[in-house]
Amino acid sequence: MHTEVQHRRNRISQLRAARGVGKGLTEPGHNLGDDDPLVIVERAALTKQDAELARLKRLEEQHGARRRVLAALVNAAETWIKTASASMKIAMYPVEPSQLKKGESIADAVERLRRRGRELQADLDRVRAAPWPSALARERMRAQIASMAEAGRPLAHHLVDHGEPVAFATRSIPARVLNVAPEAIAFSEIPDTLALLAWLHQDELIRRLDAEIDTTADDANALDADQRRHAEAEILADRLSIEREEAELCWQQATDGGPISLRLDLAPEALLGVTLIPEQG
């Protein structure tokens, strides 16, 4: 097609060139104007060929994109199979054919399922971004401050037992050494003033942090660890079910002679129509 288009362009140039042999032309020019019927016919033919060439290019790009998606899906499926637990068995998971709504095509149904999948992903994002209950925040804060206070407790028994100075908590600080080759890392010990502060003013620090937690708490939307796990598991199960339907429709469309329009991020279980079950024995 590229050769035919180039020949057509050369032909138009030949028709419009001055009489004689024009630059790059192998035959004498015809000195025809743009309004000459012969030039008009050739230009119309060139326009059709350009349109067809653009169409073929688009198809080639679409097919190339689909091949890349399929290759990535195959790779993901192989990785999933290889990394499956040895205590689990891969079994077929029959999926009931999705019921199309009145007047709905397979492509429309696939898009409807994908919209639902995006809604479920938004739900999952909200669950994972949900705040923690203020009671749990206070519990963790108190444990953190108690740990810091204990770490910052000065050791006076050295003074009592041996007449040595009171030992205060220190912490190690890494630092890059740039004037040597190869570059090195050095460590220095500095007083752990934050731990000492927690030991000195533990109750006041907790009181002030309680006030900060009250200011930022959002218990109406908060979820604890169990609630997060339950909500995530429920959403992920719904999403996998939707993806199974979507994959089944895509394979059905391909069987009917349509394009394979599988998504790049489709779950391997949905793509293969399988599930993991515990190995017996």
N, C-alpha and C positions, 0 to 999 in steps of 0.2 A: 504493500500500500504506500509506503514512504516513497518508493521508486516511481510509482504511478503519479503521485502528487507532484514530485519534482519534475517529471516529464511534462505534466500539464502546465506547470509554471514556466518551464523553458519554452513551451509552445506559445504561450501568451506573450512572453518576451520577444519571441521570434516574429510574431504577428505585428507587434507594436514597434519593433526596431526599424530604423531608417533603412532604405534600400541599400543593399550591400551586406557585407558580413559584419554584424555587430560584435561587440566584445563578448567572448565566451560562447558565441553562437556558431553552429557548424553549417548553417544555411543562410542565404541572403534574407534580410529583413523584408517585411511587406509594407511597412510604413502605414499601418492601419490605426485609426483612432479608437478611443475607448467606446465610442458609440457604434462601431462597426458590428454588424450582426455576427460575424465570425468570432470577434473578440468577446462579445456578450455571451455567446454560446459556450465558449471555452471558460469564461469566468464563472458561469453558472455551474458548469461541470466541476470546476475547481472547488467552488463553495461546497458542493455535495461531498466531494472527496475529503475536504478538510473536516467536515462534520462527521463523516464516517470514521476518519482517522482519530478524531477526538473521542468518539464513542468507543472505539476499540481500545484506546489508551485507558479510558475510564474502566472498562471491563478488565483490562490487564491489571490495573491497580487494585480493583476490587478482589480479583482472584488471588493476587499476590498477598493482599491483606488477610484474606480467608486462609490461605495456606500457612501464613505465619501464626494465625490464631490456632489453627488445628495442630501445628507443630508444637506450640506452647502447651496446648491442652494435653497432647500425648505425653509430653515430657512431665507435666504435672501429675498425670495419672500414673505414669511409671514410677515416679518418686513416691507417690502415695502408697502404691502397692509394695514397694521395696521397704518403706518405713513402717508398714503396718506391724503391730505387735505380734510376736510369735504365738501368743496365747489366744489370738483371735483368728477366725476363719472368714474368708471373703465369700459371701453368698449372694445369689441373685436377689434382687428386690423388685418384684413386679409392681408396675405403676398402672393404676387404672387410667385409661385414656381420658384426657381432660375434655370436659363437655364444653363445646363452643356455644357462645351465646347466639341468639337469633341474629343472622346477618353478619356474624363475625367470621373473619378468615383466620387461618392458622397464624399468619403474621400478626394480626390484631390481637389474638389471644396471647401470643408470646410477649408482645409489648405490654399487655395488661398484667401478666404475671411479673414482668420485670419491674413495672411500676410498684406492684405490691412488694417485691423484693427490696426496692429502694426505701419504701416506707418502713419495712422491718429493720433495715440497716440504720435508719434514723432512730428508730426505737432503741436499737442496741447501743448506739452512740449515746443516747440520753441516759440509759442505764449505767453505762461505764463512766459517764461524766457526773453522775448524781453525787451530791454531797454526802458525807458521813454523818450519822446522828451525833448531836452535840454531846450526849452522855458518853458515847464511845470516844469522842475527841477528848473529853475531859479525862477519861480513864487512861488513854494513851499519853496525854500530856503529863499527868501525875507520875506515870511510870518513867517517862523520860527525865523529868526533873529529879525524881528520886535517884535514878541511876547517875545523873550528873552530880548530885549532891554527895552521893557516896564516893564517887570517883574524886571529888574535890576535897574530901575530908583530910585535914592535915594529920600527919602521924607524929604524935607527941611522945610516944613511948621511947623513941630514941633518946629524947632529952632526959626522960626519967631514968631509963636503964643505963645509959652510957654517957650522959652529959653532952650528947651531940645536938646540933641544931634541929629544930622542928623541920620535918620533911613536908614540903608542899607539892601538890600534884603538878606535873609537867606534861607537855604533849610534844610529839615529834613533828617537825615541820620540814618537808622536802624542799630542796632548792636546786636549780640547774647550775652547773658549773660550766661557764662558757669559755674560759681561758685555757682549756685543755683540749687535746685531741686524742681519741674521740671524746665527744661531750659526755660529761658525767653528772651524777646526781649526788648531792650531799644532804645530810640531815642534821638539824640542830634541835636542841631541847629548849623550850621556853615555858614560863609559868602558865598553867591552865587557869587563867583568871575567871573564865566563864564557869568552870566547875567550882571554883572557890566561892564565886558569887552565889551559885545555887546552894552551896552548903551553908553560907552565912544567912541568906534571906529566902530559904525555901518556901515558907508559908506566904510571904508577901509576893513572891514570884508566881506562885500558884494562883493567888487571889487575882492578880492583875491579868494573868493569862485566862482565867475563867471569864473575866469581863470581855476580853478580846473574842473569846469563843462565842459568848452571848451575842456580840455585835454581828458576827459573820454567820451564825447558825441558820440553817434552813431545814428544820426538822420536817416540815410538811412534804418536802421532796427528797428527804434523806433515805438512804438504803444501807442496811448493815451487810455484812459479808454473806450471810445465808440468803437474804433477799436478793442480792446481786446474782449469786450463783443460780438461784431458782429462775429469776427473770431472764438471765442470759440463756440458760438451757432451754427455756420455753421459746424464746425468740429464735434461737439457732435451729431448733427442731422445726419450727414453722417455716423458716427460710429454706432449709434443706428440702422440705416437702414441696415448696413452691418451685425450687430449682429442679426437682425431679420431674414435675409436670412440664416445666419449660423445656428440659432436655428431650423429653418424650415427644413433645410437639415438634421440636427442631428436627429430630430424626424422622418423624412422620413426614414432615415437609420435604426432607431430602429424598425419602422413599418415593414420594409422589413426583419427583423430578425437579423440585425447587432447590434453591441454594441452601447450603449448610450454614446456618446463621448462629452457630453456637457462640456464647460469650466467652471471653478470655478468662474471666474469673469464676467460671462455673465450677462448683464443687466436684471433685473427681468421682465421688460416690454417685452424684446425679448423672454425670456424663456417662459412666459405665453401667448405671442401673444396678448397683450392688450395695451391700451393707456389710458391716463387721459384726460377727456374732462370736461368743466365747467358744473356744475349741472344747469339744467333749473329751472327757477322760483325763 
